Amino acid sequence: MNEQAPIRMPRALLLLAEGAEEMEVVITADVLRRGGVEVVLASLGDDAPVRCSRGIYLSPDSRLVEVDGDFEVLVLPGGAEGVRRLCASKLVGHMLRAREEAGAMVAAICAAPLALRHHEAFAGRRMTCHPSVESRVMEHGERGSGAVVIDGNLITSRGPGTSFDFALKLLSILRGDGLAATVEKPLMLPHR
């Protein structure tokens, strides 16, 4: 009998900082999990529920300092205070620069591309972001157009309203267009 090793599903590490934009966290995690991606919500702080930008608390799966293993994508949600904390984290900076060097995928939405600028990662790449931070982000990158911009292993998006587009594009990259379409159909997105 020929036994095959179990197929490992793709993994996504989604950073959860106090003040993160909850729509971007929840929609991204939900869509990816619907598509069979293992999503780990990793708190920058302790393992207590994290208060997000609109006062909603989300429970992390782990503390970032305790996360191990490989992840196909590192996801940074926006939210002004959450992004400030991503910028202040030396560990986040180390992870971003290491992933850039390794050619590993990073996805950032809304104001999160500011963390790329702050930690000097993915400079000169095509990207998009929330209009409120665009002038600062574009000092670091090149302006891309559309709700989601892909430049090699860097995926960026504009904000809460583009969260479904962002998550579905990530799912398509990780699991294929067919599965992404299967997940998208019952969501009943009005613009499709």
Order of alpha helices (4+ residues) and beta strands (2+ residues): beta-alpha-beta-beta-beta-beta-beta-alpha-alpha-beta-alpha-beta-alpha-beta-beta-beta-alpha-alpha
